[in-house]
Every structure is written in C-alpha cells, then in structure tokens.
Amino acid sequence: MQSSARTGGTTRSLIRHCGIALFFLVAAFVPTLLLQRLFPYPFLFLFFGAVMASAWFGGKAAGLLAVVLSTVLVDYFFVPPFYSFSISTTAEAYFAAFVASALVASWISSAKKKSEEALKDALDQLEVRVSERTAELMKTQTELAHLSQVLSMGELTASIAHEINQPLTAVVTHGHACSEWLSANPPNLEKAQQTVQRIIQDGTRAGAVLARIRSLFKKEAPAKDWLDINEVIHELTTFLRDDAIRRRIAIRTDLVPGLPKVTADRVQLQQVVLNLMMNGMDAMAETSDRSKELLISARGDESELVVRVEDSGMGLDAEANEKIFDPFFTTKPHGIGMGLSISRSIIEAHEGRLWASPRPSGGAIFQFTLPVHPRDSNG
C-alpha cells in the first residue's frame, strides 16, 4: 500500500516537471519563431531562458528535458537546412555551442536552486533550534530567577539575624545581671539602674537596626548625620568592657583628639566597629601564649579617617585572608559568615574601604577608611 502511494507520488512529480519544461519551451519557441526573420543568425536566447527556468522550477530532470527538447526544436526549425534534422557543415559548430551552453545553463540553474533550497532548509532548521534553545534558556532563566530569590531570602535572613543578634544578646546578658543585682541582700539598686540603662540602650539599638532594614526595603536614603568617630569608639568600648573583663581581654584605645567629623549613618558604623571588635575578641578565645589585647585606633587628615582594630589572636592564613569578606565564609565554628561582608558593604556605601592584614606580632588587623569631604568639619 505504501509502495503504491510512493509510486503514485513519483509519477505525479514526473508529470509536473515535464509540464514545467513544456510550458517554458512553448513560451520560448513561439516568440523565437516569430522573430526568426528579423535576425541574420538564429535568435536562440529565449531557449536558454526556458532551460534555466525549467531547471530552476522543475529541478535537474526538467532542465535536462528542456535541453533535449530545445535541441530538437532548434535543429528542426532554426538551424539550416530548415525543417530537417540534418545539420549543415557551416552550422555544426554553432549548434554544438548551443547544446553545450544549454547544458551548462541547466546545470548552473539547477545547482543554484538546489543550493538555495539547502540554505533555506538549513535556515529553517536553525530557526527551529534557536526557538528550542530560546525556550530552554527562558526556562533556565526562570529557574535561576527563582533560585536567586531563594538565595536572596536566605542571605537577607542571615543578615537580619546577624544584625540584631548582638544587641539582643546584650539585652539578655544585662537582664540576668540586673536580676542578680536585685537579688542581692541588700539589693544593689545603683548597679541595677546602670544595667537597666544598658538594656534600654541595647533595645534602642536593635530597634534602630530594624528601622534601617525597613528603610532599605522602602529604598530610603541612609540616615546620615554628623558623626564623631572617637565618640562611637568610646561608646562601644564601654559597652564591651564587662564582656572583655569576663574573657580576660584588655581593650585599649589610641585616638587622636579633634578628628574631623564625617557625615555617616551612626547605627551602621556602630555595627561595623562593634562587629570588628567582637570578631577580634572571638579570635583571642584560644590564645594562651601571649596577652589578650584589643587595640582600637583612629587617625585622620583633611581627606580621610582611618580606623584600625588589632587583636592578638590566631591571625589569618592565606586562604582566610583572601576569602574573609566573602558572604557565608567564616572561621568560627558557629558563625554564619555575614558580618564582615555586611560591614564591607556598609563602608563602601560610605565611599570608604575595609580590608584585613596580618599583625606582625601575631593576630590580625582590620581597618577601614571614611572620606572627609570639604564640607565636613568639627561641628
């Protein structure tokens, strides 16, 4: 059944190709016959056109059929002796040139058509592949967008947890201390009152951190104001004094008085300095061969301020020094690796730089710069 269908299709295709060749030959023969008396030599150019058109629209078979029929027509009607299939001696070269030219024209036309069809098929296949590839890329892009959203939510959650963990931990610690002062006999009301003040400060700081996060979602500008970096460092050393004493760590400051004030977000810079100080204290947890000391210094000139936080801990190896600011990279057993990444983002948002380096006598040095603009002054 299938063989009969194929045979029928081949026959119809052959008839169609023959019809194409006959149509173009008739279209060439009639005008050539009418124009024959106007030229001293046979006017055969229309036959070349018929051969090329037959090969173009009907393929190689139609082109060869057009060559054969053209040869017969030209021999009988247009090459002397006329109305005879014999060829005179003087017309042999002319007739041979016509046949050769017709064959070449048929071959060129069919080859050109075949090349164009192959190119069209290749372009169609390429278009299909591009469409399929585009669909795959769209699907991949959708999946990547979803993955990016998931990762962004995870990173945001880690950032929020890191930012509010320190003030909330301090609130709990001071709450226990206040309970102990009140449980004493007699109660130490002065110490309890001081501890309550610290709880209020830490709670206020946690609220300020959340307010900054809300402003970030609302795309609000950072709450920048005049800032005395020495004042920030003094506040944080006072805040960490009890924790440092408990860990047997000495906190020292080396601050140049009268440093120019800068315009900055106070809460964000507090978080940066506090994070660097806490990291330094954590780095000295296992130190036993030398004294535990945390040194915070500040220097400045007319163009920038430089704040350094030095510890005498275990220091940074080559890998840690290279990746220490990457998100989720941490050297702490229970760290989440977001503090330094966030700190660098904050400093860069303030047009400064944050970097780390080994301390020659053991430990690490973290330092950052803040620009001093011409409008910045001491108040």
BALOBA-1460 file (C-alpha; in Angstrom, 3 decimals):
// residues 379
<rec num="1" residu="m" x="0.000" y="0.000" z="0.000"/>
<rec num="2" residu="q" x="2.766" y="2.363" z="0.909"/>
<rec num="3" residu="s" x="4.749" y="1.306" z="-2.194"/>
<rec num="4" residu="s" x="1.763" y="2.167" z="-4.429"/>
<rec num="5" residu="a" x="1.447" y="5.553" z="-2.773"/>
<rec num="6" residu="r" x="5.135" y="6.278" z="-3.315"/>
<rec num="7" residu="t" x="4.857" y="5.190" z="-6.976"/>
<rec num="8" residu="g" x="1.843" y="7.435" z="-7.493"/>
<rec num="9" residu="g" x="3.656" y="10.365" z="-5.916"/>
<rec num="10" residu="t" x="6.718" y="9.831" z="-8.133"/>
<rec num="11" residu="t" x="4.560" y="9.706" z="-11.275"/>
<rec num="12" residu="r" x="2.753" y="12.928" z="-10.372"/>
<rec num="13" residu="s" x="6.059" y="14.646" z="-9.672"/>
<rec num="14" residu="l" x="7.484" y="13.494" z="-13.043"/>
<rec num="15" residu="i" x="4.395" y="14.740" z="-14.894"/>
<rec num="16" residu="r" x="4.604" y="18.079" z="-13.108"/>
<rec num="17" residu="h" x="8.306" y="18.512" z="-14.033"/>
<rec num="18" residu="c" x="7.608" y="17.622" z="-17.669"/>
<rec num="19" residu="g" x="4.732" y="20.092" z="-17.752"/>
<rec num="20" residu="i" x="7.007" y="22.836" z="-16.409"/>
<rec num="21" residu="a" x="9.606" y="22.135" z="-19.112"/>
<rec num="22" residu="l" x="6.988" y="22.075" z="-21.885"/>
<rec num="23" residu="f" x="5.416" y="25.319" z="-20.664"/>
<rec num="24" residu="f" x="8.675" y="27.279" z="-20.745"/>
<rec num="25" residu="l" x="9.723" y="25.728" z="-24.081"/>
<rec num="26" residu="v" x="6.438" y="26.764" z="-25.721"/>
<rec num="27" residu="a" x="6.865" y="30.233" z="-24.198"/>
<rec num="28" residu="a" x="10.327" y="30.423" z="-25.802"/>
<rec num="29" residu="f" x="9.514" y="28.698" z="-29.128"/>
<rec num="30" residu="v" x="6.615" y="30.893" z="-30.261"/>
<rec num="31" residu="p" x="8.383" y="34.300" z="-29.876"/>
<rec num="32" residu="t" x="11.615" y="32.888" z="-31.350"/>
<rec num="33" residu="l" x="9.738" y="31.590" z="-34.394"/>
<rec num="34" residu="l" x="8.109" y="34.989" z="-34.913"/>
<rec num="35" residu="l" x="11.443" y="36.829" z="-34.550"/>
<rec num="36" residu="q" x="13.397" y="34.477" z="-36.820"/>
<rec num="37" residu="r" x="13.104" y="36.677" z="-39.951"/>
<rec num="38" residu="l" x="14.459" y="39.757" z="-38.140"/>
<rec num="39" residu="f" x="17.946" y="38.313" z="-37.427"/>
<rec num="40" residu="p" x="20.598" y="37.045" z="-39.853"/>
<rec num="41" residu="y" x="21.558" y="34.325" z="-37.391"/>
<rec num="42" residu="p" x="19.201" y="32.172" z="-35.303"/>
<rec num="43" residu="f" x="17.876" y="34.063" z="-32.255"/>
<rec num="44" residu="l" x="18.123" y="31.335" z="-29.563"/>
<rec num="45" residu="f" x="18.467" y="33.300" z="-26.311"/>
<rec num="46" residu="l" x="14.890" y="32.629" z="-25.260"/>
<rec num="47" residu="f" x="15.644" y="28.887" z="-25.294"/>
<rec num="48" residu="f" x="18.452" y="29.447" z="-22.797"/>
<rec num="49" residu="g" x="15.941" y="31.255" z="-20.597"/>
<rec num="50" residu="a" x="13.481" y="28.367" z="-20.950"/>
<rec num="51" residu="v" x="16.185" y="25.827" z="-19.995"/>
<rec num="52" residu="m" x="17.239" y="27.831" z="-16.939"/>
<rec num="53" residu="a" x="13.641" y="28.406" z="-15.825"/>
<rec num="54" residu="s" x="12.813" y="24.705" z="-16.264"/>
<rec num="55" residu="a" x="15.839" y="23.672" z="-14.199"/>
<rec num="56" residu="w" x="15.029" y="26.303" z="-11.542"/>
<rec num="57" residu="f" x="11.361" y="25.462" z="-11.067"/>
<rec num="58" residu="g" x="11.379" y="21.781" z="-12.087"/>
<rec num="59" residu="g" x="14.777" y="20.573" z="-10.981"/>
<rec num="60" residu="k" x="17.558" y="18.755" z="-12.776"/>
<rec num="61" residu="a" x="15.220" y="16.373" z="-14.632"/>
<rec num="62" residu="a" x="13.080" y="19.187" z="-16.030"/>
<rec num="63" residu="g" x="16.227" y="21.076" z="-17.036"/>
<rec num="64" residu="l" x="17.624" y="18.083" z="-18.958"/>
<rec num="65" residu="l" x="14.270" y="17.522" z="-20.652"/>
<rec num="66" residu="a" x="14.238" y="21.205" z="-21.667"/>
<rec num="67" residu="v" x="17.767" y="20.812" z="-23.117"/>
<rec num="68" residu="v" x="16.728" y="17.758" z="-25.177"/>
<rec num="69" residu="l" x="13.538" y="19.360" z="-26.493"/>
<rec num="70" residu="s" x="15.334" y="22.656" z="-27.193"/>
<rec num="71" residu="t" x="17.974" y="20.791" z="-29.173"/>
<rec num="72" residu="v" x="15.288" y="19.074" z="-31.255"/>
<rec num="73" residu="l" x="13.371" y="22.327" z="-31.895"/>
<rec num="74" residu="v" x="16.474" y="24.342" z="-32.727"/>
<rec num="75" residu="d" x="17.762" y="21.615" z="-35.067"/>
<rec num="76" residu="y" x="14.472" y="21.302" z="-36.925"/>
<rec num="77" residu="f" x="13.278" y="24.918" z="-37.101"/>
<rec num="78" residu="f" x="16.253" y="27.251" z="-36.710"/>
<rec num="79" residu="v" x="19.461" y="25.552" z="-37.955"/>
<rec num="80" residu="p" x="19.820" y="25.143" z="-41.713"/>
<rec num="81" residu="p" x="18.657" y="23.213" z="-43.523"/>
<rec num="82" residu="f" x="15.296" y="24.276" z="-42.017"/>
<rec num="83" residu="y" x="12.531" y="21.778" z="-41.250"/>
<rec num="84" residu="s" x="15.044" y="18.947" z="-41.237"/>
<rec num="85" residu="f" x="17.004" y="17.130" z="-38.564"/>
<rec num="86" residu="s" x="20.175" y="17.207" z="-40.621"/>
<rec num="87" residu="i" x="22.752" y="19.932" z="-39.920"/>
<rec num="88" residu="s" x="24.815" y="21.761" z="-42.495"/>
<rec num="89" residu="t" x="28.571" y="21.820" z="-42.194"/>
<rec num="90" residu="t" x="28.661" y="25.556" z="-41.538"/>
<rec num="91" residu="a" x="26.107" y="25.274" z="-38.711"/>
<rec num="92" residu="e" x="27.681" y="22.357" z="-36.808"/>
<rec num="93" residu="a" x="29.914" y="24.485" z="-34.581"/>
<rec num="94" residu="y" x="27.056" y="26.905" z="-33.876"/>
<rec num="95" residu="f" x="24.684" y="24.080" z="-32.970"/>
<rec num="96" residu="a" x="27.293" y="22.333" z="-30.794"/>
<rec num="97" residu="a" x="27.916" y="25.600" z="-28.939"/>
<rec num="98" residu="f" x="24.138" y="25.946" z="-28.377"/>
<rec num="99" residu="v" x="23.868" y="22.419" z="-26.914"/>
<rec num="100" residu="a" x="26.880" y="22.909" z="-24.663"/>
<rec num="101" residu="s" x="25.598" y="26.288" z="-23.479"/>
<rec num="102" residu="a" x="22.142" y="24.837" z="-22.802"/>
<rec num="103" residu="l" x="23.646" y="22.014" z="-20.727"/>
<rec num="104" residu="v" x="25.777" y="24.465" z="-18.720"/>
<rec num="105" residu="a" x="22.798" y="26.789" z="-18.197"/>
<rec num="106" residu="s" x="20.659" y="23.871" z="-16.993"/>
<rec num="107" residu="w" x="23.357" y="22.657" z="-14.600"/>
<rec num="108" residu="i" x="24.036" y="26.133" z="-13.177"/>
<rec num="109" residu="s" x="20.343" y="26.879" z="-12.689"/>
<rec num="110" residu="s" x="19.556" y="23.550" z="-11.001"/>
<rec num="111" residu="a" x="22.671" y="23.756" z="-8.834"/>
<rec num="112" residu="k" x="21.796" y="27.312" z="-7.806"/>
<rec num="113" residu="k" x="18.235" y="26.276" z="-6.970"/>
<rec num="114" residu="k" x="19.466" y="23.262" z="-5.001"/>
<rec num="115" residu="s" x="21.902" y="25.438" z="-3.069"/>
<rec num="116" residu="e" x="19.182" y="27.941" z="-2.212"/>
<rec num="117" residu="e" x="16.828" y="25.178" z="-1.100"/>
<rec num="118" residu="a" x="19.571" y="23.652" z="1.048"/>
<rec num="119" residu="l" x="20.293" y="27.064" z="2.543"/>
<rec num="120" residu="k" x="16.588" y="27.620" z="3.208"/>
<rec num="121" residu="d" x="16.311" y="24.221" z="4.890"/>
<rec num="122" residu="a" x="19.395" y="24.990" z="6.983"/>
<rec num="123" residu="l" x="17.935" y="28.357" z="7.985"/>
<rec num="124" residu="d" x="14.617" y="26.721" z="8.868"/>
<rec num="125" residu="q" x="16.371" y="24.090" z="10.970"/>
<rec num="126" residu="l" x="18.483" y="26.786" z="12.596"/>
<rec num="127" residu="e" x="15.356" y="28.800" z="13.373"/>
<rec num="128" residu="v" x="13.759" y="25.735" z="14.954"/>
<rec num="129" residu="r" x="16.884" y="25.058" z="17.010"/>
<rec num="130" residu="v" x="17.089" y="28.706" z="18.050"/>
<rec num="131" residu="s" x="13.439" y="28.604" z="19.097"/>
<rec num="132" residu="e" x="14.023" y="25.429" z="21.091"/>
<rec num="133" residu="r" x="17.181" y="26.851" z="22.631"/>
<rec num="134" residu="t" x="15.405" y="30.097" z="23.454"/>
<rec num="135" residu="a" x="12.635" y="28.156" z="25.176"/>
<rec num="136" residu="e" x="15.236" y="26.200" z="27.161"/>
<rec num="137" residu="l" x="17.037" y="29.410" z="28.109"/>
<rec num="138" residu="m" x="13.767" y="31.024" z="29.176"/>
<rec num="139" residu="k" x="13.031" y="28.021" z="31.356"/>
<rec num="140" residu="t" x="16.553" y="28.108" z="32.787"/>
<rec num="141" residu="q" x="16.278" y="31.852" z="33.381"/>
<rec num="142" residu="t" x="13.021" y="31.325" z="35.257"/>
<rec num="143" residu="e" x="14.619" y="28.626" z="37.386"/>
<rec num="144" residu="l" x="17.651" y="30.831" z="38.060"/>
<rec num="145" residu="a" x="15.409" y="33.749" z="38.996"/>
<rec num="146" residu="h" x="13.581" y="31.526" z="41.466"/>
<rec num="147" residu="l" x="16.872" y="30.223" z="42.844"/>
<rec num="148" residu="s" x="18.183" y="33.784" z="43.130"/>
<rec num="149" residu="q" x="15.095" y="34.771" z="45.087"/>
<rec num="150" residu="v" x="15.549" y="31.811" z="47.427"/>
<rec num="151" residu="l" x="19.228" y="32.624" z="47.950"/>
<rec num="152" residu="s" x="18.452" y="36.304" z="48.422"/>
<rec num="153" residu="m" x="15.868" y="35.469" z="51.059"/>
<rec num="154" residu="g" x="18.367" y="33.191" z="52.799"/>
<rec num="155" residu="e" x="21.061" y="35.853" z="52.682"/>
<rec num="156" residu="l" x="18.632" y="38.517" z="53.895"/>
<rec num="157" residu="t" x="17.500" y="36.298" z="56.766"/>
<rec num="158" residu="a" x="21.120" y="35.647" z="57.752"/>
<rec num="159" residu="s" x="21.876" y="39.375" z="57.543"/>
<rec num="160" residu="i" x="18.938" y="40.334" z="59.776"/>
<rec num="161" residu="a" x="19.816" y="37.582" z="62.254"/>
<rec num="162" residu="h" x="23.409" y="38.785" z="62.390"/>
<rec num="163" residu="e" x="22.495" y="42.454" z="62.752"/>
<rec num="164" residu="i" x="20.054" y="42.058" z="65.662"/>
<rec num="165" residu="n" x="21.776" y="39.129" z="67.373"/>
<rec num="166" residu="q" x="24.377" y="41.261" z="69.158"/>
<rec num="167" residu="p" x="22.034" y="43.825" z="70.750"/>
<rec num="168" residu="l" x="19.513" y="41.143" z="71.731"/>
<rec num="169" residu="t" x="22.261" y="39.022" z="73.296"/>
<rec num="170" residu="a" x="23.399" y="42.064" z="75.240"/>
<rec num="171" residu="v" x="19.822" y="42.693" z="76.435"/>
<rec num="172" residu="v" x="19.599" y="39.127" z="77.768"/>
<rec num="173" residu="t" x="23.028" y="39.356" z="79.425"/>
<rec num="174" residu="h" x="22.225" y="42.649" z="81.123"/>
<rec num="175" residu="g" x="18.814" y="41.296" z="82.120"/>
<rec num="176" residu="h" x="20.488" y="38.433" z="84.023"/>
<rec num="177" residu="a" x="22.917" y="40.865" z="85.609"/>
<rec num="178" residu="c" x="20.083" y="43.148" z="86.702"/>
<rec num="179" residu="s" x="18.273" y="40.189" z="88.237"/>
<rec num="180" residu="e" x="21.412" y="39.294" z="90.233"/>
<rec num="181" residu="w" x="21.845" y="42.897" z="91.478"/>
<rec num="182" residu="l" x="18.227" y="42.959" z="92.640"/>
<rec num="183" residu="s" x="18.514" y="39.507" z="94.271"/>
<rec num="184" residu="a" x="21.446" y="40.608" z="96.432"/>
<rec num="185" residu="n" x="20.860" y="41.268" z="100.144"/>
<rec num="186" residu="p" x="20.604" y="44.198" z="100.288"/>
<rec num="187" residu="p" x="19.720" y="44.860" z="96.597"/>
<rec num="188" residu="n" x="22.330" y="46.909" z="94.729"/>
<rec num="189" residu="l" x="19.977" y="49.452" z="93.228"/>
<rec num="190" residu="e" x="22.741" y="51.596" z="91.723"/>
<rec num="191" residu="k" x="24.177" y="48.707" z="89.688"/>
<rec num="192" residu="a" x="20.683" y="47.557" z="88.756"/>
<rec num="193" residu="q" x="19.846" y="51.040" z="87.494"/>
<rec num="194" residu="q" x="23.035" y="51.163" z="85.412"/>
<rec num="195" residu="t" x="22.230" y="47.764" z="83.957"/>
<rec num="196" residu="v" x="18.689" y="48.830" z="83.093"/>
<rec num="197" residu="q" x="20.112" y="51.835" z="81.247"/>
<rec num="198" residu="r" x="22.274" y="49.480" z="79.201"/>
<rec num="199" residu="i" x="19.243" y="47.301" z="78.450"/>
<rec num="200" residu="i" x="17.421" y="50.388" z="77.196"/>
<rec num="201" residu="q" x="20.404" y="51.350" z="75.021"/>
<rec num="202" residu="d" x="20.700" y="47.868" z="73.524"/>
<rec num="203" residu="g" x="16.973" y="47.639" z="72.903"/>
<rec num="204" residu="t" x="17.044" y="51.041" z="71.223"/>
<rec num="205" residu="r" x="19.981" y="49.926" z="69.076"/>
<rec num="206" residu="a" x="18.140" y="46.758" z="67.990"/>
<rec num="207" residu="g" x="15.129" y="48.889" z="67.057"/>
<rec num="208" residu="a" x="17.372" y="51.206" z="65.061"/>
<rec num="209" residu="v" x="18.791" y="48.238" z="63.168"/>
<rec num="210" residu="l" x="15.299" y="47.054" z="62.242"/>
<rec num="211" residu="a" x="14.383" y="50.600" z="61.213"/>
<rec num="212" residu="r" x="17.385" y="50.625" z="58.860"/>
<rec num="213" residu="i" x="16.237" y="47.333" z="57.339"/>
<rec num="214" residu="r" x="12.724" y="48.712" z="56.792"/>
<rec num="215" residu="s" x="14.173" y="51.818" z="55.141"/>
<rec num="216" residu="l" x="16.232" y="49.555" z="52.878"/>
<rec num="217" residu="f" x="13.044" y="47.854" z="51.647"/>
<rec num="218" residu="k" x="11.451" y="51.260" z="51.088"/>
<rec num="219" residu="k" x="14.589" y="52.404" z="49.211"/>
<rec num="220" residu="e" x="15.044" y="55.286" z="51.593"/>
<rec num="221" residu="a" x="18.381" y="57.110" z="51.779"/>
<rec num="222" residu="p" x="20.628" y="56.217" z="54.772"/>
<rec num="223" residu="a" x="20.068" y="58.426" z="57.836"/>
<rec num="224" residu="k" x="23.403" y="60.219" z="57.609"/>
<rec num="225" residu="d" x="24.359" y="62.889" z="60.099"/>
<rec num="226" residu="w" x="27.454" y="64.481" z="61.614"/>
<rec num="227" residu="l" x="29.449" y="61.773" z="63.362"/>
<rec num="228" residu="d" x="32.404" y="61.851" z="65.759"/>
<rec num="229" residu="i" x="34.214" y="58.544" z="65.257"/>
<rec num="230" residu="n" x="36.014" y="58.875" z="68.587"/>
<rec num="231" residu="e" x="32.661" y="59.116" z="70.363"/>
<rec num="232" residu="v" x="31.436" y="55.951" z="68.626"/>
<rec num="233" residu="i" x="34.569" y="54.051" z="69.677"/>
<rec num="234" residu="h" x="34.267" y="55.272" z="73.286"/>
<rec num="235" residu="e" x="30.629" y="54.123" z="73.449"/>
<rec num="236" residu="l" x="31.454" y="50.653" z="72.137"/>
<rec num="237" residu="t" x="34.483" y="50.118" z="74.380"/>
<rec num="238" residu="t" x="32.274" y="50.980" z="77.355"/>
<rec num="239" residu="f" x="29.593" y="48.642" z="76.070"/>
<rec num="240" residu="l" x="32.046" y="45.715" z="75.700"/>
<rec num="241" residu="r" x="34.058" y="46.355" z="78.885"/>
<rec num="242" residu="d" x="32.245" y="43.793" z="81.047"/>
<rec num="243" residu="d" x="32.400" y="41.118" z="78.315"/>
<rec num="244" residu="a" x="36.117" y="41.834" z="77.845"/>
<rec num="245" residu="i" x="36.793" y="41.526" z="81.571"/>
<rec num="246" residu="r" x="34.952" y="38.211" z="81.680"/>
<rec num="247" residu="r" x="37.115" y="36.958" z="78.783"/>
<rec num="248" residu="r" x="40.269" y="38.435" z="80.362"/>
<rec num="249" residu="i" x="40.845" y="40.714" z="77.393"/>
<rec num="250" residu="a" x="42.334" y="44.198" z="77.710"/>
<rec num="251" residu="i" x="40.721" y="46.831" z="75.490"/>
<rec num="252" residu="r" x="42.931" y="49.816" z="74.684"/>
<rec num="253" residu="t" x="42.260" y="52.838" z="72.524"/>
<rec num="254" residu="d" x="44.665" y="55.106" z="70.698"/>
<rec num="255" residu="l" x="42.558" y="58.010" z="69.469"/>
<rec num="256" residu="v" x="43.738" y="61.351" z="68.151"/>
<rec num="257" residu="p" x="41.591" y="64.115" z="69.686"/>
<rec num="258" residu="g" x="39.909" y="66.653" z="67.429"/>
<rec num="259" residu="l" x="39.435" y="64.364" z="64.428"/>
<rec num="260" residu="p" x="37.155" y="65.892" z="61.785"/>
<rec num="261" residu="k" x="33.555" y="64.766" z="61.877"/>
<rec num="262" residu="v" x="32.110" y="62.892" z="58.913"/>
<rec num="263" residu="t" x="28.597" y="62.517" z="57.557"/>
<rec num="264" residu="a" x="27.577" y="58.904" z="58.113"/>
<rec num="265" residu="d" x="24.836" y="56.611" z="59.353"/>
<rec num="266" residu="r" x="25.575" y="56.265" z="63.049"/>
<rec num="267" residu="v" x="23.842" y="52.922" z="63.570"/>
<rec num="268" residu="q" x="25.542" y="51.325" z="60.552"/>
<rec num="269" residu="l" x="29.026" y="52.464" z="61.597"/>
<rec num="270" residu="q" x="28.345" y="51.289" z="65.154"/>
<rec num="271" residu="q" x="27.551" y="47.875" z="63.695"/>
<rec num="272" residu="v" x="30.807" y="47.865" z="61.704"/>
<rec num="273" residu="v" x="33.052" y="48.827" z="64.635"/>
<rec num="274" residu="l" x="31.183" y="46.510" z="67.019"/>
<rec num="275" residu="n" x="31.482" y="43.610" z="64.574"/>
<rec num="276" residu="l" x="35.237" y="44.157" z="64.180"/>
<rec num="277" residu="m" x="35.713" y="44.370" z="67.949"/>
<rec num="278" residu="m" x="33.615" y="41.250" z="68.617"/>
<rec num="279" residu="n" x="35.494" y="39.343" z="65.883"/>
<rec num="280" residu="g" x="38.803" y="40.373" z="67.476"/>
<rec num="281" residu="m" x="37.668" y="39.176" z="70.907"/>
<rec num="282" residu="d" x="36.425" y="35.883" z="69.464"/>
<rec num="283" residu="a" x="39.770" y="35.401" z="67.674"/>
<rec num="284" residu="m" x="41.580" y="35.562" z="71.021"/>
<rec num="285" residu="a" x="39.406" y="32.905" z="72.660"/>
<rec num="286" residu="e" x="42.065" y="30.198" z="72.180"/>
<rec num="287" residu="t" x="45.093" y="32.442" z="72.754"/>
<rec num="288" residu="s" x="47.237" y="31.274" z="75.682"/>
<rec num="289" residu="d" x="50.862" y="32.043" z="74.765"/>
<rec num="290" residu="r" x="50.545" y="35.850" z="74.894"/>
<rec num="291" residu="s" x="48.420" y="38.518" z="76.475"/>
<rec num="292" residu="k" x="44.967" y="39.118" z="75.057"/>
<rec num="293" residu="e" x="44.743" y="42.688" z="73.885"/>
<rec num="294" residu="l" x="42.343" y="44.543" z="71.615"/>
<rec num="295" residu="l" x="43.594" y="47.889" z="70.312"/>
<rec num="296" residu="i" x="41.325" y="50.377" z="68.556"/>
<rec num="297" residu="s" x="42.981" y="53.402" z="66.989"/>
<rec num="298" residu="a" x="41.797" y="56.284" z="64.838"/>
<rec num="299" residu="r" x="43.817" y="58.670" z="62.704"/>
<rec num="300" residu="g" x="42.852" y="61.233" z="60.125"/>
<rec num="301" residu="d" x="43.801" y="64.106" z="57.888"/>
<rec num="302" residu="e" x="41.986" y="66.502" z="55.595"/>
<rec num="303" residu="s" x="40.982" y="63.766" z="53.143"/>
<rec num="304" residu="e" x="40.065" y="60.664" z="55.172"/>
<rec num="305" residu="l" x="39.816" y="58.940" z="58.549"/>
<rec num="306" residu="v" x="41.438" y="55.571" z="59.241"/>
<rec num="307" residu="v" x="40.125" y="53.269" z="61.991"/>
<rec num="308" residu="r" x="42.163" y="50.188" z="62.975"/>
<rec num="309" residu="v" x="41.106" y="47.251" z="65.138"/>
<rec num="310" residu="e" x="44.018" y="44.991" z="66.143"/>
<rec num="311" residu="d" x="43.838" y="41.728" z="68.053"/>
<rec num="312" residu="s" x="46.457" y="39.285" z="69.341"/>
<rec num="313" residu="g" x="44.545" y="36.186" z="68.297"/>
<rec num="314" residu="m" x="45.395" y="33.321" z="65.968"/>
<rec num="315" residu="g" x="45.694" y="35.567" z="62.905"/>
<rec num="316" residu="l" x="44.651" y="34.884" z="59.313"/>
<rec num="317" residu="d" x="46.094" y="32.271" z="56.970"/>
<rec num="318" residu="a" x="46.398" y="32.901" z="53.235"/>
<rec num="319" residu="e" x="43.010" y="31.349" z="52.389"/>
<rec num="320" residu="a" x="41.155" y="33.186" z="55.142"/>
<rec num="321" residu="n" x="42.803" y="36.486" z="54.242"/>
<rec num="322" residu="e" x="41.595" y="36.089" z="50.658"/>
<rec num="323" residu="k" x="38.017" y="34.979" z="51.416"/>
<rec num="324" residu="i" x="37.331" y="36.646" z="54.768"/>
<rec num="325" residu="f" x="34.917" y="39.180" z="53.233"/>
<rec num="326" residu="d" x="33.026" y="36.661" z="51.081"/>
<rec num="327" residu="p" x="29.409" y="36.020" z="52.112"/>
<rec num="328" residu="f" x="28.948" y="32.870" z="54.250"/>
<rec num="329" residu="f" x="32.698" y="32.357" z="54.689"/>
<rec num="330" residu="t" x="33.597" y="32.094" z="58.373"/>
<rec num="331" residu="t" x="36.421" y="30.836" z="60.569"/>
<rec num="332" residu="k" x="34.138" y="30.488" z="63.587"/>
<rec num="333" residu="p" x="32.649" y="27.066" z="64.448"/>
<rec num="334" residu="h" x="29.152" y="28.522" z="64.814"/>
<rec num="335" residu="g" x="29.467" y="31.625" z="62.610"/>
<rec num="336" residu="i" x="27.270" y="32.372" z="59.594"/>
<rec num="337" residu="g" x="29.869" y="34.389" z="57.674"/>
<rec num="338" residu="m" x="27.833" y="37.531" z="57.060"/>
<rec num="339" residu="g" x="29.287" y="40.112" z="59.462"/>
<rec num="340" residu="l" x="32.357" y="41.139" z="57.506"/>
<rec num="341" residu="s" x="30.532" y="41.000" z="54.183"/>
<rec num="342" residu="i" x="27.860" y="43.340" z="55.534"/>
<rec num="343" residu="s" x="30.487" y="45.562" z="57.134"/>
<rec num="344" residu="r" x="32.372" y="45.959" z="53.857"/>
<rec num="345" residu="s" x="29.100" y="46.806" z="52.065"/>
<rec num="346" residu="i" x="28.356" y="49.487" z="54.674"/>
<rec num="347" residu="i" x="31.821" y="51.034" z="54.420"/>
<rec num="348" residu="e" x="31.737" y="51.007" z="50.619"/>
<rec num="349" residu="a" x="28.297" y="52.649" z="50.738"/>
<rec num="350" residu="h" x="30.005" y="55.412" z="52.736"/>
<rec num="351" residu="e" x="32.663" y="55.728" z="49.959"/>
<rec num="352" residu="g" x="35.319" y="54.049" z="52.087"/>
<rec num="353" residu="r" x="37.379" y="50.835" z="52.073"/>
<rec num="354" residu="l" x="37.623" y="47.901" z="54.504"/>
<rec num="355" residu="w" x="40.449" y="45.373" z="54.434"/>
<rec num="356" residu="a" x="42.391" y="42.931" z="56.616"/>
<rec num="357" residu="s" x="46.068" y="42.141" z="57.075"/>
<rec num="358" residu="p" x="48.213" y="40.000" z="59.413"/>
<rec num="359" residu="r" x="49.572" y="41.622" z="62.565"/>
<rec num="360" residu="p" x="53.392" y="41.366" z="62.670"/>
<rec num="361" residu="s" x="53.462" y="40.325" z="66.340"/>
<rec num="362" residu="g" x="50.612" y="37.826" z="65.893"/>
<rec num="363" residu="g" x="46.936" y="38.339" z="65.290"/>
<rec num="364" residu="a" x="45.084" y="40.356" z="62.675"/>
<rec num="365" residu="i" x="44.448" y="43.980" z="61.772"/>
<rec num="366" residu="f" x="41.154" y="45.149" z="60.333"/>
<rec num="367" residu="q" x="40.964" y="48.741" z="59.209"/>
<rec num="368" residu="f" x="38.626" y="50.933" z="57.249"/>
<rec num="369" residu="t" x="38.644" y="54.439" z="55.832"/>
<rec num="370" residu="l" x="35.975" y="57.124" z="55.684"/>
<rec num="371" residu="p" x="36.289" y="60.099" z="53.360"/>
<rec num="372" residu="v" x="36.405" y="63.609" z="54.811"/>
<rec num="373" residu="h" x="34.622" y="65.902" z="52.396"/>
<rec num="374" residu="p" x="35.396" y="69.634" z="52.192"/>
<rec num="375" residu="r" x="32.089" y="70.419" z="53.865"/>
<rec num="376" residu="d" x="32.930" y="68.112" z="56.817"/>
<rec num="377" residu="s" x="34.251" y="69.965" z="59.854"/>
<rec num="378" residu="n" x="34.457" y="69.669" z="63.605"/>
<rec num="379" residu="g" x="30.974" y="70.733" z="64.082"/>
